[in-house]
């Protein structure tokens, strides 16, 4: 994938993630909901679940943002498109589908298995 095209796509993805994080943060930060719990325990449980869901969505968005920033850094360093583990070329189709991909399919599979 051409690095100029990849940079543009990654910057667009980063900007969209930033907007999402901003909206989610304004709509219900976990700290803000904790003080607004109603007295009814059933309602409090529902709010806690929503707080946990919001926190999880924010965590995923921040992780995605980190991966996009890593890809932009690899473009700057001239290493974009090379696997960060084995240094083999990441397949073109993988980069088109996931421009933030840091690993080839084989190394990503190994990484995923280690996380389980």
ChimeraX attribute file (.defattr): number of C-alpha atoms within 10 A of each C-alpha:
attribute: neighborCount
match mode: 1-to-1
recipient: residues
	/A:1	15
	/A:2	11
	/A:3	16
	/A:4	10
	/A:5	12
	/A:6	21
	/A:7	20
	/A:8	12
	/A:9	17
	/A:10	21
	/A:11	15
	/A:12	13
	/A:13	18
	/A:14	20
	/A:15	13
	/A:16	13
	/A:17	18
	/A:18	15
	/A:19	12
	/A:20	16
	/A:21	19
	/A:22	12
	/A:23	12
	/A:24	16
	/A:25	15
	/A:26	10
	/A:27	12
	/A:28	14
	/A:29	16
	/A:30	17
	/A:31	10
	/A:32	13
	/A:33	15
	/A:34	13
	/A:35	8
	/A:36	10
	/A:37	15
	/A:38	12
	/A:39	8
	/A:40	8
	/A:41	10
	/A:42	10
	/A:43	12
	/A:44	16
	/A:45	13
	/A:46	12
	/A:47	18
	/A:48	16
	/A:49	12
	/A:50	15
	/A:51	19
	/A:52	14
	/A:53	13
	/A:54	17
	/A:55	18
	/A:56	12
	/A:57	15
	/A:58	19
	/A:59	13
	/A:60	12
	/A:61	18
	/A:62	16
	/A:63	12
	/A:64	16
	/A:65	21
	/A:66	14
	/A:67	18
	/A:68	25
	/A:69	17
	/A:70	16
	/A:71	22
	/A:72	22
	/A:73	14
	/A:74	18
	/A:75	16
	/A:76	12
	/A:77	9
	/A:78	11
	/A:79	15
	/A:80	26
	/A:81	27
	/A:82	18
	/A:83	20
	/A:84	18
	/A:85	12
	/A:86	12
	/A:87	14
	/A:88	13
	/A:89	14
	/A:90	22
	/A:91	16
	/A:92	13
	/A:93	10
	/A:94	17
	/A:95	19
	/A:96	15
	/A:97	9
	/A:98	14
	/A:99	24
	/A:100	26
	/A:101	23
	/A:102	25
	/A:103	24
	/A:104	21
	/A:105	14
	/A:106	11
	/A:107	18
	/A:108	16
	/A:109	11
	/A:110	11
	/A:111	13
	/A:112	9
	/A:113	9
	/A:114	8
	/A:115	6
	/A:116	5
